[in-house]
Amino acid sequence: MEYRTLGRSGCGVSSLALGTMTFGNETDERGAHAQLDAFVEAGGTLIDTADVYSAGVSEEIIGRWLGDQPAAIRSQVVLATKGRFPMGEGPNAAGLSRRHLSDALEASLRRLGVESLDLYQVHAFDPHTPLEETLGFLDDAVSAGKIAYVGLSNYTGWQIQKVVDLAEFRGLARPITLQPQYNLLVREIEWEIVPACESTGLGLLPWSPLGGGWLTGKYTQDERPTGATRLGENPARGVEAYDRRSVVQRTWDVIDAVQSVAAARGVTMAQVALAWLVDRPMVTAVILGARTLEQLRDNLGAAGLHLSAEETAQLDAASDPAPADYPYGGPGREQRSRLLEGAARS
């Protein structure tokens, strides 16, 4: 396992993180505890959850596991959770208001059985709450010792820049990470979001690194998925829905490229997809989200795996989302750059 700092902080974390959205839903408590054991045995440290995962059950499962661990294990764990989505009824049961976040944070601490969190992330933007209110609450929580660091999740580029600028202007706790969807099938964040993180120093914690299972090779072009897989049980599930992705030729080009690199390397497709993502700019840790212990062990096989420049170029070419010329394509990029007068052209 390799380690990096958590964004622009001095906190070290494993480059692979354990995502726990399946806990309490697709993965029962026994299976979840087995995953947690295997993760820390492999040198993993960053565990990511959210209050909304299985309506709080994921946090409770992690809390019971933490309570059974010796002090040496607990001291190695870097614990992250999130708040923002509905955890009850009524207009104040969701959002980034001081009212809701106060309730959400206290409930997460209680379910996790801890007095403080290493990373508390706002799960998505809230158009109804002033940024000053959200940042003020988070700053107070840092001052009170309830959280060590602040993170964002699912924010766009302009939102990231505005939040960081406002935090710095007001002298409030500054976010250090962003958790976005990012994988070989979803690279559009490289147009604005990744540059915003480069500008502000936020480390990326990508979720869905395997594209909802697409990048493992489990789905084929000539047969809709069936059986005990995420899309087999619900082919219309979320952003990775089969009918949405299967009709795009780029999807199959990417899968073919991943399969080619994996075969040449003698590793699994999942490990190739994870290795590609771990080495992208600004990535701190890639969040693994496995249903089973076997899936997690395979994912952990990507630890320390780095692709060659040629392999990376092959995957980059197949997965290029091909932006329009303006503003993200070649002509648009040229307008935003320049050579110093007298500099040689490359």
C-alpha positions as CSV (number, residue, x, y, z in Angstrom):
1,M,0.0,0.0,0.0
2,E,1.2,3.5,-0.8
3,Y,0.4,6.6,1.2
4,R,-0.3,10.3,0.3
5,T,-1.3,13.4,2.2
6,L,-5.0,14.1,2.4
7,G,-5.2,17.0,0.0
8,R,-3.3,20.0,1.3
9,S,-2.9,18.7,4.8
10,G,-0.3,16.8,6.8
11,C,-2.6,13.8,7.3
12,G,-1.3,10.7,5.6
13,V,-3.8,8.2,4.1
14,S,-3.6,5.1,1.9
15,S,-3.9,5.6,-1.8
16,L,-6.8,3.2,-1.8
17,A,-9.8,4.0,0.4
18,L,-12.6,1.7,1.5
19,G,-16.0,2.9,0.5
20,T,-18.9,1.6,2.5
21,M,-22.1,2.5,0.6
22,T,-22.9,-1.3,0.3
23,F,-22.8,-1.8,4.1
24,G,-26.2,-2.7,5.5
25,N,-27.7,-3.0,2.1
26,E,-25.8,-5.2,-0.4
27,T,-23.3,-6.3,2.2
28,D,-24.4,-7.6,5.6
29,E,-22.6,-6.8,8.9
30,R,-20.5,-9.9,8.9
31,G,-19.4,-9.3,5.3
32,A,-18.8,-5.6,6.1
33,H,-16.6,-6.5,9.1
34,A,-14.6,-9.0,7.0
35,Q,-14.0,-6.2,4.4
36,L,-12.8,-3.8,7.1
37,D,-10.5,-6.4,8.5
38,A,-9.0,-7.2,5.1
39,F,-8.6,-3.5,4.2
40,V,-6.6,-2.7,7.3
41,E,-4.6,-5.9,7.0
42,A,-3.6,-4.7,3.5
43,G,-2.4,-1.4,5.0
44,G,-5.5,0.6,4.2
45,T,-6.3,3.5,6.5
46,L,-9.0,5.8,4.9
47,I,-12.5,4.6,5.5
48,D,-15.3,6.6,3.8
49,T,-19.0,6.5,4.7
50,A,-22.0,8.8,4.8
51,D,-25.1,9.2,7.0
52,V,-27.4,8.4,4.1
53,Y,-25.8,5.1,3.3
54,S,-28.4,2.5,4.3
55,A,-30.1,5.3,6.4
56,G,-27.3,5.3,9.0
57,V,-26.7,1.6,9.2
58,S,-23.4,1.8,7.4
59,E,-22.1,4.2,10.1
60,E,-23.5,1.9,12.8
61,I,-21.7,-1.2,11.3
62,I,-18.4,0.7,11.2
63,G,-18.9,2.0,14.7
64,R,-19.4,-1.5,16.1
65,W,-16.3,-2.7,14.2
66,L,-14.2,0.2,15.5
67,G,-15.4,-0.5,19.0
68,D,-14.0,-4.0,18.8
69,Q,-10.6,-3.0,17.5
70,P,-7.5,-2.5,19.7
71,A,-6.1,1.0,20.1
72,A,-3.4,0.3,17.6
73,I,-5.9,-0.3,14.8
74,R,-8.2,2.6,15.8
75,S,-5.2,5.0,15.8
76,Q,-4.4,4.0,12.2
77,V,-7.9,4.6,10.8
78,V,-8.7,7.9,9.1
79,L,-12.4,8.1,9.3
80,A,-14.5,10.2,6.9
81,T,-18.3,10.7,6.6
82,K,-20.7,13.1,4.9
83,G,-23.9,15.0,5.6
84,R,-26.5,16.8,3.5
85,F,-29.1,14.3,2.2
86,P,-32.4,13.6,3.9
87,M,-32.3,11.6,7.1
88,G,-35.9,12.3,8.1
89,E,-39.0,14.3,7.2
90,G,-39.5,18.0,6.9
91,P,-37.6,20.9,5.3
92,N,-34.8,20.9,7.8
93,A,-34.1,17.2,7.5
94,A,-31.7,17.8,4.6
95,G,-29.3,20.5,3.2
96,L,-26.3,22.4,4.4
97,S,-27.9,24.7,6.9
98,R,-26.4,25.1,10.4
99,R,-29.6,23.5,11.7
100,H,-29.4,20.3,9.6
101,L,-25.6,19.9,9.7
102,S,-25.6,20.2,13.5
103,D,-28.1,17.4,13.8
104,A,-26.4,15.3,11.1
105,L,-22.9,15.6,12.6
106,E,-24.0,14.7,16.1
107,A,-25.9,11.7,14.8
108,S,-22.9,10.5,12.8
109,L,-20.6,10.8,15.8
110,R,-23.1,8.8,17.8
111,R,-23.5,6.0,15.2
112,L,-19.8,5.8,14.6
113,G,-19.1,5.7,18.4
114,V,-16.4,8.4,18.2
115,E,-15.9,11.9,19.6
116,S,-14.4,13.4,16.5
117,L,-14.0,12.7,12.8
118,D,-10.9,13.1,10.6
119,L,-12.8,14.3,7.6
120,Y,-16.4,15.7,7.4
121,Q,-17.6,16.2,3.9
122,V,-20.7,18.1,2.6
123,H,-22.3,15.5,0.3
124,A,-23.5,17.9,-2.4
125,F,-24.1,21.6,-3.1
126,D,-27.2,23.2,-1.4
127,P,-28.6,26.1,-3.5
128,H,-30.9,27.2,-0.6
129,T,-28.2,27.8,2.1
130,P,-25.7,30.7,2.0
131,L,-22.1,29.4,1.7
132,E,-21.2,31.6,4.7
133,E,-23.7,29.7,6.9
134,T,-22.3,26.3,5.9
135,L,-18.7,27.3,6.2
136,G,-19.4,29.0,9.5
137,F,-20.8,25.8,11.0
138,L,-17.9,23.7,9.7
139,D,-15.4,26.2,11.1
140,D,-17.1,26.0,14.5
141,A,-17.0,22.2,14.4
142,V,-13.3,22.3,13.7
143,S,-12.8,24.7,16.6
144,A,-14.8,22.5,18.8
145,G,-12.6,19.5,18.0
146,K,-15.5,17.5,16.4
147,I,-13.9,17.4,13.0
148,A,-10.3,17.7,11.9
149,Y,-10.7,18.5,8.2
150,V,-13.5,19.7,5.9
151,G,-14.2,18.2,2.5
152,L,-16.6,18.7,-0.5
153,S,-18.4,16.1,-2.6
154,N,-20.1,16.4,-6.0
155,Y,-19.3,20.1,-6.4
156,T,-18.7,21.7,-9.8
157,G,-15.6,23.7,-10.7
158,W,-17.1,27.2,-10.0
159,Q,-18.6,26.0,-6.7
160,I,-15.2,24.6,-5.6
161,Q,-13.4,27.9,-6.4
162,K,-16.1,30.0,-4.7
163,V,-16.1,28.0,-1.5
164,V,-12.4,28.0,-1.2
165,D,-12.1,31.7,-1.9
166,L,-14.8,32.6,0.6
167,A,-13.3,30.4,3.3
168,E,-9.9,32.1,2.8
169,F,-11.4,35.5,2.7
170,R,-13.4,34.9,5.9
171,G,-10.6,33.1,7.7
172,L,-12.7,30.0,8.0
173,A,-11.7,26.3,7.9
174,R,-10.7,25.6,4.3
175,P,-11.8,22.4,2.4
176,I,-8.9,20.1,1.6
177,T,-10.6,17.4,-0.5
178,L,-13.3,16.8,-3.2
179,Q,-15.1,13.6,-3.7
180,P,-16.3,13.3,-7.4
181,Q,-17.3,10.5,-9.7
182,Y,-14.3,9.8,-11.8
183,N,-13.2,6.8,-13.9
184,L,-12.2,5.9,-17.5
185,L,-15.8,6.2,-18.6
186,V,-16.4,9.5,-16.8
187,R,-13.6,11.9,-17.5
188,E,-15.5,15.1,-18.0
189,I,-14.4,16.4,-14.6
190,E,-11.0,17.0,-16.2
191,W,-12.4,20.0,-18.1
192,E,-13.2,22.2,-15.1
193,I,-13.3,20.3,-11.8
194,V,-9.8,18.9,-11.8
195,P,-8.3,22.3,-12.8
196,A,-10.3,23.9,-10.0
197,C,-8.7,21.4,-7.6
198,E,-5.3,22.0,-9.0
199,S,-5.8,25.8,-8.5
200,T,-7.0,25.3,-4.9
201,G,-4.9,22.3,-3.8
202,L,-7.9,20.0,-3.1
203,G,-7.1,16.3,-3.2
204,L,-9.5,14.1,-5.2
205,L,-11.2,11.1,-3.6
206,P,-12.8,9.5,-6.7
207,W,-15.9,7.4,-6.2
208,S,-17.2,4.8,-8.7
209,P,-13.7,4.1,-10.0
210,L,-14.9,1.0,-11.8
211,G,-17.9,2.7,-13.4
212,G,-20.5,0.7,-11.5
213,G,-18.8,-2.6,-12.6
214,W,-18.5,-1.7,-16.3
215,L,-14.7,-1.6,-16.2
216,T,-14.4,-5.1,-14.7
217,G,-15.6,-6.6,-18.0
218,K,-18.7,-8.2,-16.5
219,Y,-21.1,-6.6,-19.1
220,T,-21.2,-7.5,-22.8
221,Q,-22.4,-5.6,-25.9
222,D,-24.8,-8.3,-27.1
223,E,-26.5,-9.3,-23.9
224,R,-28.3,-7.2,-21.2
225,P,-27.1,-8.1,-17.7
226,T,-28.9,-10.5,-15.5
227,G,-28.3,-12.2,-12.2
228,A,-26.6,-11.1,-9.0
229,T,-24.9,-8.0,-10.3
230,R,-25.8,-4.3,-9.8
231,L,-27.1,-4.0,-13.3
232,G,-28.4,-7.5,-13.4
233,E,-30.8,-6.7,-10.6
234,N,-31.6,-3.3,-12.0
235,P,-30.4,-2.5,-15.5
236,A,-31.7,1.0,-15.2
237,R,-29.7,1.8,-12.1
238,G,-28.3,5.3,-11.8
239,V,-25.7,6.9,-14.1
240,E,-24.3,3.5,-15.0
241,A,-27.6,2.2,-16.5
242,Y,-27.0,-0.4,-19.2
243,D,-29.3,1.1,-21.8
244,R,-27.6,4.5,-21.4
245,R,-24.0,3.3,-21.7
246,S,-24.3,0.3,-24.0
247,V,-25.4,2.4,-27.0
248,V,-22.2,4.5,-26.9
249,Q,-19.4,3.0,-28.9
250,R,-16.8,4.7,-26.6
251,T,-17.9,2.5,-23.7
252,W,-16.9,-0.6,-25.6
253,D,-13.7,1.0,-26.9
254,V,-12.7,1.7,-23.3
255,I,-13.5,-1.8,-22.1
256,D,-11.5,-3.3,-25.0
257,A,-8.5,-1.1,-24.1
258,V,-8.7,-2.1,-20.4
259,Q,-9.0,-5.7,-21.3
260,S,-5.9,-5.5,-23.7
261,V,-3.7,-3.8,-21.0
262,A,-4.9,-6.3,-18.3
263,A,-4.1,-9.3,-20.5
264,A,-0.7,-8.0,-21.4
265,R,0.1,-7.3,-17.7
266,G,-1.4,-10.5,-16.3
267,V,-3.7,-8.6,-13.9
268,T,-7.4,-8.1,-13.8
269,M,-9.3,-5.4,-15.6
270,A,-10.4,-3.8,-12.3
271,Q,-6.8,-3.5,-11.2
272,V,-5.9,-1.7,-14.5
273,A,-8.8,0.7,-14.2
274,L,-7.8,1.5,-10.6
275,A,-4.1,1.9,-11.4
276,W,-4.9,4.4,-14.2
277,L,-7.0,6.4,-11.8
278,V,-4.6,6.4,-8.8
279,D,-2.0,8.2,-11.0
280,R,-4.3,10.9,-12.3
281,P,-3.4,14.5,-11.3
282,M,-4.6,15.6,-7.8
283,V,-5.8,12.1,-6.8
284,T,-5.2,11.4,-3.1
285,A,-7.1,8.1,-2.7
286,V,-9.4,6.1,-4.9
287,I,-12.5,4.8,-3.1
288,L,-13.1,1.1,-3.5
289,G,-16.8,0.0,-3.3
290,A,-17.1,-3.8,-3.2
291,R,-20.1,-6.0,-2.5
292,T,-18.0,-9.0,-1.4
293,L,-14.7,-9.8,0.2
294,E,-13.5,-11.4,-3.0
295,Q,-14.2,-8.2,-5.0
296,L,-12.3,-6.2,-2.4
297,R,-9.3,-8.5,-2.4
298,D,-9.1,-8.2,-6.2
299,N,-9.3,-4.4,-5.9
300,L,-6.6,-4.3,-3.3
301,G,-4.4,-6.1,-5.8
302,A,-4.0,-2.7,-7.5
303,A,-2.0,-1.4,-4.6
304,G,1.4,-0.5,-5.9
305,L,0.5,-1.2,-9.5
306,H,1.5,1.6,-11.9
307,L,1.0,1.6,-15.6
308,S,3.6,2.5,-18.2
309,A,3.4,5.7,-20.3
310,E,2.4,3.6,-23.3
311,E,-0.3,1.8,-21.4
312,T,-1.7,5.0,-20.0
313,A,-1.6,6.6,-23.5
314,Q,-3.6,3.6,-24.8
315,L,-6.3,4.0,-22.1
316,D,-6.3,7.8,-22.5
317,A,-6.9,7.6,-26.2
318,A,-9.8,5.1,-25.9
319,S,-11.5,7.0,-23.1
320,D,-11.0,10.5,-24.5
321,P,-14.5,12.2,-24.1
322,A,-13.7,14.3,-27.2
323,P,-14.9,17.7,-26.0
324,A,-16.1,20.2,-28.6
325,D,-13.6,22.6,-30.0
326,Y,-14.8,25.4,-27.7
327,P,-14.3,25.9,-24.8
328,Y,-12.7,22.6,-23.8
329,G,-11.2,21.3,-27.1
330,G,-8.0,22.3,-28.8
331,P,-9.0,25.8,-30.1
332,G,-10.4,26.6,-26.7
333,R,-7.3,25.5,-24.9
334,E,-5.2,27.5,-27.2
335,Q,-7.1,30.7,-26.4
336,R,-6.4,30.2,-22.7
337,S,-2.6,29.6,-23.1
338,R,0.2,31.5,-24.7
339,L,3.9,31.3,-25.3
340,L,6.2,34.0,-23.8
341,E,7.4,36.3,-26.5
342,G,10.5,34.9,-28.0
343,A,10.0,31.4,-26.6
344,A,10.6,28.6,-29.1
345,R,7.5,26.8,-30.3
346,S,7.3,23.1,-29.3
